[in-house]
Amino acid sequence: MPDQTVKVVAITGASSGIGEATARRLAADGHRLFLGARRTDRLDQLVTEITATGGTAATQRLDVTEAADVQDFVAAATERYGRVDVMVNNAGVMPLSPLEALRAEEWNRMIDVNMRGVLHGISAALPVMRVQGGGHIVNIASVGAHEVSPTAAVYCATKFAVRAISEGLRQESAGDVRVTLVSPGVTESELADSIADPAARAAMRTYRAVALPASAIADAVAYAISQPPHVDVNEIVVRPAASAQ
């Protein structure tokens, strides 16, 4: 049977999309949440809605590209609740473009948020979990962690990296800290809003014609963290049933 113990869950990128949906789902399951993002107005509204329905949640402004910010975020969660059982590294950006467009600033932004942000989350949460005797790190990747498509080379590279980091952490943490990689297919979110390249934006409109609700990914996270301590769900790929992508 799934482990129904109430957990303390820290979520990055919680102000919209998958992060917000995950917060709502886990709050409904009775878990205590600590939510981070740069858009504090959205976080505050989310906490108001969660607490109004009997859930438990708090927030702190968070920029995952700043290692000290993530350390402070996890420390604040630990101070508030006494522990951090689950760290969901969800924050991500996706400004797609062909490599020949030479949008180096966008490449670096993806590397900083999608890859370094995950490493910052691991480096902040792992010591806490070691001290308390266990925990669970959930990294949100993408089907782009398993395949590469035109205009998405750098984005996919960052997600391939998240997959590799997750597998390495799993091997190093066997029996102590559980590790789950969740790879969503096309999902309703604001990720595509950051695409400035006209050709990539047009292609993404077609690609995203069939999309999952963010709640489907939240359900996958809830499933993974609900398993008993001796079960480690390592990888979940979630795609729209009607899509070949």
C-alpha positions in Angstrom: 0.0 0.0 0.0 1.2 3.6 -0.6 2.8 5.4 2.2 0.2 7.9 3.5 2.6 9.7 5.9 2.3 13.5 5.8 5.4 14.9 4.2 7.1 18.3 4.0 7.5 19.1 0.3 9.5 22.0 -1.1 8.7 22.9 -4.7 10.6 25.3 -7.0 8.9 27.1 -9.8 5.6 26.8 -7.9 4.0 30.0 -9.2 2.5 28.4 -12.4 2.1 25.3 -14.5 3.4 22.0 -13.2 4.7 23.5 -10.0 1.4 25.1 -9.1 -0.6 22.0 -10.1 1.8 19.9 -8.0 1.3 22.2 -5.0 -2.4 22.0 -5.3 -2.4 18.2 -5.6 0.0 17.6 -2.7 -1.9 20.0 -0.5 -5.1 18.2 -1.2 -3.3 15.0 -0.2 -2.5 16.6 3.2 1.2 17.3 2.7 2.8 20.4 4.1 4.3 22.7 1.4 7.0 25.2 1.1 6.8 27.0 -2.3 9.4 29.0 -4.1 9.4 31.2 -7.3 10.3 34.7 -8.3 6.7 35.8 -8.8 5.7 36.2 -5.1 2.3 37.7 -5.9 1.3 34.4 -7.5 2.8 32.4 -4.7 0.9 34.4 -2.1 -2.4 33.9 -4.0 -1.7 30.2 -4.2 -1.0 29.9 -0.5 -4.2 31.8 0.2 -6.2 29.4 -1.9 -4.5 26.3 -0.4 -5.0 27.4 3.2 -8.6 28.4 2.5 -9.4 24.8 1.7 -7.6 23.5 4.8 -4.1 22.9 3.4 -0.8 23.9 4.8 1.6 26.0 2.7 4.1 28.8 3.0 6.3 30.6 0.5 9.6 32.3 0.0 10.9 34.2 -3.0 13.3 32.0 -4.9 15.7 32.3 -7.9 17.1 28.9 -8.5 20.0 30.3 -10.5 21.4 31.6 -7.2 22.9 28.8 -5.1 22.6 30.9 -1.9 19.0 31.6 -2.6 18.2 27.9 -2.8 20.2 27.2 0.3 18.1 29.8 2.1 14.9 28.4 0.7 15.6 24.9 2.0 16.9 26.2 5.3 13.7 28.2 5.7 11.5 25.2 5.0 13.5 23.2 7.5 13.2 25.9 10.1 9.4 26.2 9.6 8.5 22.5 9.5 11.5 20.8 11.1 12.4 18.7 8.1 12.2 18.5 4.3 11.0 15.1 3.1 10.6 15.9 -0.6 12.4 18.4 -2.8 10.7 18.9 -6.2 13.1 20.6 -8.6 10.6 21.9 -11.1 11.7 25.4 -12.2 12.5 25.5 -15.9 12.6 27.7 -19.0 12.3 26.8 -22.7 13.3 29.7 -25.1 13.7 27.5 -28.2 15.6 28.6 -31.3 17.8 27.0 -34.1 21.4 26.9 -33.1 22.3 29.1 -36.1 20.2 31.9 -34.5 23.1 32.2 -32.0 20.9 33.2 -29.1 23.7 32.6 -26.6 22.0 34.5 -23.8 19.0 32.2 -24.0 21.3 29.2 -24.1 23.0 30.3 -20.9 19.6 31.0 -19.3 18.5 27.5 -19.9 21.7 26.1 -18.5 21.4 28.3 -15.4 17.8 27.5 -14.7 17.2 24.0 -16.0 20.6 22.4 -15.1 22.3 24.5 -12.4 18.9 25.1 -10.7 18.5 21.3 -10.2 22.0 21.0 -8.9 21.4 23.9 -6.5 18.3 22.1 -5.3 20.1 18.9 -4.7 23.1 20.6 -3.0 20.7 22.4 -0.6 18.3 19.5 0.1 20.7 16.5 0.2 22.6 17.4 3.4 19.3 18.0 5.2 18.0 14.6 4.1 21.2 12.9 5.1 20.9 14.3 8.6 17.3 13.4 9.1 17.9 9.9 7.7 16.2 10.0 4.4 14.2 11.9 1.8 13.1 12.1 -1.8 14.3 14.3 -4.6 12.0 14.7 -7.6 13.5 16.3 -10.7 11.1 17.5 -13.4 12.7 16.9 -16.8 10.9 16.5 -20.2 10.6 14.1 -23.0 13.4 16.2 -24.2 15.6 14.3 -21.8 15.0 11.2 -24.1 15.0 12.7 -27.6 16.2 15.8 -29.5 14.1 17.9 -31.9 15.0 20.9 -34.1 15.2 24.2 -32.3 15.4 22.3 -29.0 19.1 21.2 -29.0 20.2 23.3 -25.9 16.9 22.8 -24.1 17.2 19.0 -24.6 20.8 19.1 -23.6 19.8 20.6 -20.2 17.2 18.0 -19.8 19.5 15.1 -20.8 21.8 16.5 -18.1 19.0 16.4 -15.5 18.4 12.8 -16.4 22.1 12.0 -16.0 22.3 13.8 -12.7 19.2 12.0 -11.4 20.6 8.6 -12.3 23.9 9.4 -10.7 22.2 10.6 -7.6 20.1 7.5 -7.5 23.1 5.2 -7.7 24.9 7.2 -5.0 21.9 7.3 -2.7 20.5 3.8 -2.9 18.7 2.9 0.3 18.8 6.4 1.7 17.5 9.2 -0.5 15.0 8.2 -3.2 15.2 9.8 -6.6 12.5 10.2 -9.2 12.8 11.7 -12.7 9.5 12.9 -14.2 9.6 13.6 -17.9 6.4 15.3 -19.2 5.4 15.3 -22.8 3.6 18.4 -24.1 1.9 19.9 -21.1 -0.2 23.1 -20.6 2.2 25.6 -19.1 3.8 29.0 -19.7 7.1 27.5 -20.9 6.4 28.3 -24.6 5.8 32.0 -23.7 9.5 32.5 -23.4 10.2 31.5 -27.1 11.3 34.7 -28.9 12.5 33.1 -32.1 9.5 33.4 -34.7 10.1 30.1 -36.4 10.5 28.2 -33.2 7.4 29.8 -31.8 5.3 28.9 -34.8 6.6 25.3 -34.7 5.8 25.0 -31.0 2.2 26.1 -31.6 1.8 23.0 -33.9 3.7 20.8 -31.6 1.6 21.8 -28.6 -1.8 21.3 -30.3 -2.4 18.2 -28.1 -1.3 18.8 -24.5 -1.7 17.3 -21.1 -3.2 19.4 -18.2 -0.5 20.2 -15.7 -2.5 18.2 -13.2 -1.5 15.0 -15.0 2.2 15.6 -14.1 1.1 16.5 -10.5 -0.5 13.1 -10.3 2.7 11.4 -11.4 4.6 13.3 -8.6 2.0 12.3 -6.1 2.2 8.7 -7.1 6.0 8.6 -6.8 6.2 10.2 -3.3 3.3 8.1 -2.0 5.1 4.7 -2.4 6.4 2.9 0.7 10.0 3.5 1.8 11.3 0.4 0.1 9.9 1.4 -3.3 11.9 3.9 -5.4 10.0 5.0 -8.6 13.0 6.1 -10.7 11.5 7.4 -14.0 8.1 8.4 -15.2 7.4 9.5 -18.7 4.0 11.1 -19.2 2.7 11.9 -22.7 -0.7 12.8 -24.2 -2.4 9.6 -25.3 -3.3 11.2 -28.6 0.2 12.4 -29.5 3.0 10.5 -31.2 5.6 12.9 -29.8 
